[in-house]
C-alpha cells in the first residue's frame, strides 16, 4: 500500500482493511513498518473525526 495521509472516509476504511491484513507482521520488516505507520495515521484521523 502506498502510505499517504488519510483525508476521507474511503481512505480511512482502506487503511483499516490494509492494517487488518498486516497487523501481525513481524517488527523490523517492511510490512511491520507499514503497520506501525498506518496505526499512527489511523489514530490521527480518528482523533480529528471521532473525538471522545
Biopython code that builds the backbone (N, CA, C, O; Angstrom):
import numpy as np
from Bio.PDB.StructureBuilder import StructureBuilder

atoms = [
    (1, "UNK", "N", (0.857, -1.192, 0.000)),
    (1, "UNK", "CA", (0.000, 0.000, 0.000)),
    (1, "UNK", "C", (0.891, 1.239, 0.000)),
    (1, "UNK", "O", (1.907, 1.291, 0.693)),
    (2, "UNK", "N", (0.501, 2.208, -0.770)),
    (2, "UNK", "CA", (1.195, 3.490, -0.762)),
    (2, "UNK", "C", (0.731, 4.270, 0.461)),
    (2, "UNK", "O", (-0.460, 4.547, 0.605)),
    (3, "UNK", "N", (1.654, 4.622, 1.334)),
    (3, "UNK", "CA", (1.297, 5.363, 2.535)),
    (3, "UNK", "C", (1.098, 6.832, 2.195)),
    (3, "UNK", "O", (1.936, 7.458, 1.547)),
    (4, "UNK", "N", (-0.026, 7.364, 2.646)),
    (4, "UNK", "CA", (-0.347, 8.776, 2.420)),
    (4, "UNK", "C", (-1.299, 9.209, 3.521)),
    (4, "UNK", "O", (-1.888, 8.359, 4.190)),
    (5, "UNK", "N", (-1.466, 10.514, 3.727)),
    (5, "UNK", "CA", (-2.391, 10.980, 4.762)),
    (5, "UNK", "C", (-3.806, 10.460, 4.498)),
    (5, "UNK", "O", (-4.219, 10.282, 3.352)),
    (6, "UNK", "N", (-4.523, 10.226, 5.570)),
    (6, "UNK", "CA", (-5.923, 9.791, 5.466)),
    (6, "UNK", "C", (-6.776, 11.055, 5.459)),
    (6, "UNK", "O", (-6.839, 11.783, 6.450)),
    (7, "UNK", "N", (-7.431, 11.305, 4.323)),
    (7, "UNK", "CA", (-8.182, 12.551, 4.154)),
    (7, "UNK", "C", (-9.680, 12.348, 4.004)),
    (7, "UNK", "O", (-10.439, 13.317, 4.005)),
    (8, "UNK", "N", (-10.114, 11.096, 3.874)),
    (8, "UNK", "CA", (-11.539, 10.849, 3.668)),
    (8, "UNK", "C", (-11.934, 9.544, 4.341)),
    (8, "UNK", "O", (-11.082, 8.766, 4.771)),
    (9, "UNK", "N", (-13.241, 9.318, 4.423)),
    (9, "UNK", "CA", (-13.740, 8.065, 4.998)),
    (9, "UNK", "C", (-13.281, 6.872, 4.161)),
    (9, "UNK", "O", (-12.991, 5.804, 4.702)),
    (10, "UNK", "N", (-13.218, 7.053, 2.854)),
    (10, "UNK", "CA", (-12.762, 5.974, 1.980)),
    (10, "UNK", "C", (-11.302, 5.632, 2.277)),
    (10, "UNK", "O", (-10.944, 4.458, 2.372)),
    (11, "UNK", "N", (-10.462, 6.655, 2.423)),
    (11, "UNK", "CA", (-9.062, 6.424, 2.784)),
    (11, "UNK", "C", (-8.967, 5.706, 4.132)),
    (11, "UNK", "O", (-8.159, 4.796, 4.311)),
    (12, "UNK", "N", (-9.799, 6.130, 5.063)),
    (12, "UNK", "CA", (-9.822, 5.545, 6.407)),
    (12, "UNK", "C", (-10.196, 4.068, 6.352)),
    (12, "UNK", "O", (-9.527, 3.236, 6.965)),
    (13, "UNK", "N", (-11.246, 3.743, 5.633)),
    (13, "UNK", "CA", (-11.675, 2.341, 5.507)),
    (13, "UNK", "C", (-10.601, 1.491, 4.832)),
    (13, "UNK", "O", (-10.355, 0.357, 5.242)),
    (14, "UNK", "N", (-9.966, 2.037, 3.801)),
    (14, "UNK", "CA", (-8.900, 1.313, 3.110)),
    (14, "UNK", "C", (-7.704, 1.069, 4.032)),
    (14, "UNK", "O", (-7.098, -0.002, 4.005)),
    (15, "UNK", "N", (-7.374, 2.057, 4.837)),
    (15, "UNK", "CA", (-6.271, 1.904, 5.788)),
    (15, "UNK", "C", (-6.597, 0.834, 6.823)),
    (15, "UNK", "O", (-5.732, 0.034, 7.180)),
    (16, "UNK", "N", (-7.839, 0.812, 7.307)),
    (16, "UNK", "CA", (-8.242, -0.212, 8.271)),
    (16, "UNK", "C", (-8.180, -1.610, 7.658)),
    (16, "UNK", "O", (-7.736, -2.557, 8.307)),
    (17, "UNK", "N", (-8.623, -1.734, 6.417)),
    (17, "UNK", "CA", (-8.577, -3.031, 5.735)),
    (17, "UNK", "C", (-7.134, -3.505, 5.572)),
    (17, "UNK", "O", (-6.828, -4.673, 5.813)),
    (18, "UNK", "N", (-6.264, -2.609, 5.167)),
    (18, "UNK", "CA", (-4.856, -2.976, 4.984)),
    (18, "UNK", "C", (-4.217, -3.350, 6.322)),
    (18, "UNK", "O", (-3.456, -4.314, 6.401)),
    (19, "UNK", "N", (-4.527, -2.589, 7.366)),
    (19, "UNK", "CA", (-3.969, -2.881, 8.677)),
    (19, "UNK", "C", (-4.415, -4.256, 9.166)),
    (19, "UNK", "O", (-3.643, -4.982, 9.792)),
    (20, "UNK", "N", (-5.648, -4.603, 8.880)),
    (20, "UNK", "CA", (-6.152, -5.924, 9.276)),
    (20, "UNK", "C", (-5.322, -7.039, 8.639)),
    (20, "UNK", "O", (-5.084, -8.073, 9.263)),
    (21, "UNK", "N", (-4.891, -6.830, 7.416)),
    (21, "UNK", "CA", (-4.107, -7.834, 6.699)),
    (21, "UNK", "C", (-2.690, -7.966, 7.274)),
    (21, "UNK", "O", (-2.171, -9.076, 7.393)),
    (22, "UNK", "N", (-2.070, -6.843, 7.626)),
    (22, "UNK", "CA", (-0.665, -6.866, 8.034)),
    (22, "UNK", "C", (-0.471, -6.684, 9.535)),
    (22, "UNK", "O", (0.659, -6.501, 9.987)),
    (23, "UNK", "N", (-1.539, -6.728, 10.309)),
    (23, "UNK", "CA", (-1.473, -6.422, 11.740)),
    (23, "UNK", "C", (-0.425, -7.252, 12.479)),
    (23, "UNK", "O", (0.270, -6.722, 13.346)),
    (24, "UNK", "N", (-0.297, -8.510, 12.166)),
    (24, "UNK", "CA", (0.630, -9.393, 12.874)),
    (24, "UNK", "C", (1.999, -9.504, 12.195)),
    (24, "UNK", "O", (2.753, -10.439, 12.465)),
    (25, "UNK", "N", (2.315, -8.566, 11.327)),
    (25, "UNK", "CA", (3.609, -8.596, 10.646)),
    (25, "UNK", "C", (4.738, -8.439, 11.664)),
    (25, "UNK", "O", (4.618, -7.663, 12.612)),
    (26, "UNK", "N", (5.819, -9.166, 11.469)),
    (26, "UNK", "CA", (6.956, -9.055, 12.398)),
    (26, "UNK", "C", (7.547, -7.648, 12.401)),
    (26, "UNK", "O", (7.547, -6.948, 11.389)),
    (27, "UNK", "N", (8.048, -7.257, 13.567)),
    (27, "UNK", "CA", (8.723, -5.966, 13.712)),
    (27, "UNK", "C", (9.992, -5.988, 12.864)),
    (27, "UNK", "O", (10.579, -7.044, 12.629)),
    (28, "UNK", "N", (10.398, -4.827, 12.418)),
    (28, "UNK", "CA", (11.608, -4.644, 11.602)),
    (28, "UNK", "C", (11.510, -5.319, 10.238)),
    (28, "UNK", "O", (12.510, -5.773, 9.683)),
    (29, "UNK", "N", (10.285, -5.378, 9.705)),
    (29, "UNK", "CA", (10.075, -5.811, 8.331)),
    (29, "UNK", "C", (9.366, -4.680, 7.607)),
    (29, "UNK", "O", (8.885, -3.740, 8.241)),
    (30, "UNK", "N", (9.299, -4.761, 6.317)),
    (30, "UNK", "CA", (8.611, -3.715, 5.546)),
    (30, "UNK", "C", (7.144, -3.632, 5.973)),
    (30, "UNK", "O", (6.621, -2.539, 6.190)),
    (31, "UNK", "N", (6.483, -4.779, 6.093)),
    (31, "UNK", "CA", (5.071, -4.768, 6.492)),
    (31, "UNK", "C", (4.912, -4.344, 7.951)),
    (31, "UNK", "O", (3.921, -3.701, 8.296)),
    (32, "UNK", "N", (5.855, -4.688, 8.801)),
    (32, "UNK", "CA", (5.797, -4.245, 10.191)),
    (32, "UNK", "C", (5.905, -2.734, 10.290)),
    (32, "UNK", "O", (5.184, -2.104, 11.065)),
    (33, "UNK", "N", (6.808, -2.150, 9.504)),
    (33, "UNK", "CA", (6.934, -0.690, 9.468)),
    (33, "UNK", "C", (5.668, -0.053, 8.919)),
    (33, "UNK", "O", (5.207, 0.967, 9.431)),
    (34, "UNK", "N", (5.109, -0.652, 7.883)),
    (34, "UNK", "CA", (3.869, -0.140, 7.288)),
    (34, "UNK", "C", (2.739, -0.163, 8.315)),
    (34, "UNK", "O", (1.971, 0.794, 8.416)),
    (35, "UNK", "N", (2.635, -1.251, 9.075)),
    (35, "UNK", "CA", (1.586, -1.360, 10.095)),
    (35, "UNK", "C", (1.751, -0.275, 11.149)),
    (35, "UNK", "O", (0.769, 0.334, 11.573)),
    (36, "UNK", "N", (2.990, -0.029, 11.573)),
    (36, "UNK", "CA", (3.242, 0.994, 12.582)),
    (36, "UNK", "C", (2.835, 2.381, 12.089)),
    (36, "UNK", "O", (2.229, 3.155, 12.830)),
    (37, "UNK", "N", (3.168, 2.689, 10.848)),
    (37, "UNK", "CA", (2.813, 3.988, 10.277)),
    (37, "UNK", "C", (1.301, 4.095, 10.080)),
    (37, "UNK", "O", (0.711, 5.138, 10.359)),
    (38, "UNK", "N", (0.675, 3.020, 9.601)),
    (38, "UNK", "CA", (-0.781, 3.034, 9.432)),
    (38, "UNK", "C", (-1.486, 3.280, 10.764)),
    (38, "UNK", "O", (-2.466, 4.023, 10.826)),
    (39, "UNK", "N", (-0.985, 2.655, 11.822)),
    (39, "UNK", "CA", (-1.588, 2.871, 13.140)),
    (39, "UNK", "C", (-1.554, 4.347, 13.521)),
    (39, "UNK", "O", (-2.532, 4.880, 14.044)),
    (40, "UNK", "N", (-0.433, 5.002, 13.259)),
    (40, "UNK", "CA", (-0.319, 6.430, 13.575)),
    (40, "UNK", "C", (-1.278, 7.269, 12.728)),
    (40, "UNK", "O", (-1.926, 8.185, 13.237)),
    (41, "UNK", "N", (-1.363, 6.955, 11.445)),
    (41, "UNK", "CA", (-2.258, 7.697, 10.556)),
    (41, "UNK", "C", (-3.718, 7.493, 10.948)),
    (41, "UNK", "O", (-4.503, 8.441, 10.966)),
    (42, "UNK", "N", (-4.073, 6.256, 11.260)),
    (42, "UNK", "CA", (-5.447, 5.950, 11.665)),
    (42, "UNK", "C", (-5.784, 6.655, 12.972)),
    (42, "UNK", "O", (-6.855, 7.246, 13.107)),
    (43, "UNK", "N", (-4.875, 6.591, 13.927)),
    (43, "UNK", "CA", (-5.107, 7.251, 15.220)),
    (43, "UNK", "C", (-5.301, 8.756, 15.031)),
    (43, "UNK", "O", (-6.186, 9.351, 15.646)),
    (44, "UNK", "N", (-4.491, 9.358, 14.196)),
    (44, "UNK", "CA", (-4.614, 10.789, 13.937)),
    (44, "UNK", "C", (-5.974, 11.117, 13.309)),
    (44, "UNK", "O", (-6.633, 12.072, 13.721)),
    (45, "UNK", "N", (-6.386, 10.340, 12.330)),
    (45, "UNK", "CA", (-7.677, 10.566, 11.681)),
    (45, "UNK", "C", (-8.823, 10.415, 12.684)),
    (45, "UNK", "O", (-9.736, 11.239, 12.724)),
    (46, "UNK", "N", (-8.764, 9.356, 13.491)),
    (46, "UNK", "CA", (-9.828, 9.121, 14.465)),
    (46, "UNK", "C", (-9.900, 10.239, 15.500)),
    (46, "UNK", "O", (-10.992, 10.648, 15.894)),
    (47, "UNK", "N", (-8.757, 10.729, 15.937)),
    (47, "UNK", "CA", (-8.755, 11.818, 16.920)),
    (47, "UNK", "C", (-9.372, 13.090, 16.356)),
    (47, "UNK", "O", (-10.009, 13.850, 17.085)),
    (48, "UNK", "N", (-9.188, 13.322, 15.078)),
    (48, "UNK", "CA", (-9.754, 14.514, 14.442)),
    (48, "UNK", "C", (-11.244, 14.368, 14.126)),
    (48, "UNK", "O", (-11.996, 15.338, 14.220)),
    (49, "UNK", "N", (-11.672, 13.160, 13.750)),
    (49, "UNK", "CA", (-13.044, 12.976, 13.263)),
    (49, "UNK", "C", (-13.974, 12.261, 14.242)),
    (49, "UNK", "O", (-15.194, 12.332, 14.094)),
    (50, "UNK", "N", (-13.425, 11.589, 15.218)),
    (50, "UNK", "CA", (-14.234, 10.871, 16.206)),
    (50, "UNK", "C", (-13.743, 11.153, 17.613)),
    (50, "UNK", "O", (-13.358, 10.232, 18.333)),
    (51, "UNK", "N", (-13.754, 12.428, 18.015)),
    (51, "UNK", "CA", (-13.250, 12.747, 19.364)),
    (51, "UNK", "C", (-14.113, 12.106, 20.459)),
    (51, "UNK", "O", (-15.327, 11.953, 20.324)),
    (52, "UNK", "N", (-13.445, 11.749, 21.518)),
    (52, "UNK", "CA", (-14.154, 11.143, 22.649)),
    (52, "UNK", "C", (-14.564, 12.227, 23.611)),
    (52, "UNK", "O", (-15.176, 11.940, 24.640)),
]
sb = StructureBuilder()
sb.init_structure("model")
sb.init_model(0)
sb.init_chain("A")
sb.init_seg("    ")
for serial, (resi, resn, name, xyz) in enumerate(atoms, 1):
    if name == "N":
        sb.init_residue(resn, " ", resi, " ")
    sb.init_atom(name, np.array(xyz, "f"), 0.0, 1.0, " ", f" {name:<3s}", serial, name[0])
structure = sb.get_structure()
